[in-house]
Amino acid sequence: MQESLRRQRGNPPTPLELLVVVYVIGFIWEETQEIFGEGIKSYLRNMWNFIDFMRNSLYCLVFVLRAIAYF
């Protein structure tokens, strides 16, 4: 039973995946600093920031889905 459950949930995160999580946290921190530095109105005027926001959102979504699948 335990082996079957483990196979359904997949493997735990690898060290490389944990490194990617740290990298993504750096991206999110950078964008947060930019929002507080420029102000939200100025931040939203730049279309590249929407791309950055979507990238960070997708990274977080993948992380949450992976965590849900594992636990």
N, C-alpha and C positions, 0 to 999 in steps of 0.2 A: 504494500500500500504506500509506504513512504517513498519508495523508488518511483512508483507511478506518478505520485504527486510532484516529486522533484522534476521529472521529465516534462510534465505539463507546464511547470513554471519556468523552465529554462535554467540556464547557468547563472550564477551570481555575477555581478559586475566584475570585469577584468581590471587590472591596474591601468590599462590604457583608457578604458571608459571613465575611470575615476579621474584621470588626468584631464580628459575632455570636460568633465564636470567643472573642474577648477578653472579651465580656460573659459568656459561659458560664464561662470560667475564673474570672471574678469570683464567680459563683454558687458554684462548687465551692470556691473559697478561703473564702468566707463560711461554708459548711457545715462545712468542715474546722476552721475556727477555733471554731465552735460546739461541735463534738464535743470538741475539746481543752479548751475552756473549761468545759463542763458535765460532761463525762465521758460515756462511751458509754451507760451505763445510763440516766442522766437524759435523754440525747438520744433514746434509743429509746422512752421512755415517751410522748413527744409524737407523736401520730399525724400531725401536719402535717409532721414531719421525714421520714416515709416518703414522703409526696408529693414533698417536695423531693429526696429521694434518687432517686426514680423519674424525676423531671424531669431531673436531672443525668445519670442513667444513659442515658436516651433521647437526650439531646443528644450524649453521648459516642458512643453507638452510631451515630447518624446521621453524626457526623464520621468515625468509623472506616470505615463503609460507603462514604461519599463518597470518602475517601482511597483505599480499595482499588479502587474503580471508576476513579479517575483514574490511579492508578499501575499 
